Amino acid sequence: MKNDIEYSMEEEKNREKAEAVLDKMNNLIRGKSFTKMVVDERFERLQEELNELGWLGFVKTLDFKGREMHVQLKLVDPDSEEARMFLY
C-alpha cells in the first residue's frame, strides 16, 4: 500500500501529464473552428489520453468568429463539483 506522500507525488505527476496533453489540445485547436477540430483524429487521440489519465477537458472560453466557434479548454477533475454539475 502506498503512503500518502507517494500517492500525492504520483497524483501530481499525473496532473502534470494531463496539463501537457491539454496544452497540446489547445495548441491544436487554436485559431481553428472547434466544431471541425473535435472530429479530427489527432484531437480524439489527445482526448482519449487525457481521459485515460483520469482528467476532463472542459471549455474555458468560447468565442464566435463569424460562423466558427473557437474555444480554449481547461483541465477539470472528474470528482470536482464542476464536473458533477455537468456530467451527472
C-alpha positions in Angstrom: 0.0 0.0 0.0 1.3 3.4 -0.9 1.7 6.0 1.8 0.2 9.5 1.5 3.4 11.1 0.2 3.9 8.6 -2.6 0.2 8.9 -3.6 0.4 12.7 -3.6 3.6 12.7 -5.7 2.0 10.2 -8.2 -1.1 12.3 -8.3 0.9 15.5 -9.1 2.9 13.7 -11.9 -0.4 12.6 -13.3 -1.8 16.1 -13.3 1.4 17.4 -15.0 1.0 14.8 -17.7 -2.7 15.8 -18.1 -1.7 19.5 -18.3 0.8 18.7 -21.0 -1.9 16.8 -23.0 -4.3 19.7 -22.5 -1.6 22.1 -23.8 -1.3 20.0 -27.0 -5.1 20.0 -27.4 -5.3 23.8 -27.0 -2.4 24.3 -29.5 -4.2 22.0 -32.0 -7.5 23.9 -31.9 -6.1 27.4 -31.5 -7.4 29.6 -34.3 -9.5 26.8 -35.8 -13.2 26.0 -35.8 -13.8 23.8 -32.8 -16.7 22.0 -34.5 -14.3 20.8 -37.2 -11.4 20.0 -34.8 -13.4 18.0 -32.4 -13.7 15.2 -35.0 -10.1 15.4 -36.0 -8.3 12.1 -35.2 -5.4 14.0 -33.5 -7.8 15.7 -31.2 -9.7 12.5 -30.5 -6.4 10.7 -29.6 -5.5 13.5 -27.2 -8.9 13.5 -25.6 -8.6 9.7 -25.0 -5.2 10.2 -23.5 -6.5 12.9 -21.2 -9.4 10.7 -20.1 -7.1 7.7 -19.5 -5.1 10.0 -17.2 -8.3 10.5 -15.3 -9.0 14.1 -16.3 -11.5 16.0 -18.3 -11.2 18.9 -20.7 -14.0 21.5 -20.4 -14.5 24.7 -22.3 -12.8 27.6 -20.6 -13.5 30.3 -23.2 -15.9 30.3 -26.1 -15.9 32.8 -28.9 -17.6 33.0 -32.3 -15.8 34.4 -35.3 -18.4 34.5 -38.0 -19.9 31.1 -38.1 -16.9 29.4 -36.5 -16.8 28.5 -32.8 -13.3 28.9 -31.2 -12.6 27.6 -27.7 -9.9 27.2 -25.2 -10.0 24.2 -22.9 -9.3 23.8 -19.2 -8.4 20.9 -17.1 -11.1 19.6 -14.8 -11.0 16.9 -12.1 -13.9 14.4 -12.7 -14.6 14.4 -9.0 -15.0 18.1 -8.8 -18.3 19.9 -8.2 -18.0 21.5 -11.7 -17.7 18.1 -13.3 -20.6 16.7 -11.3 -22.8 19.6 -12.2 -22.3 19.0 -16.0 -21.9 15.2 -16.1 -24.3 13.8 -13.6 
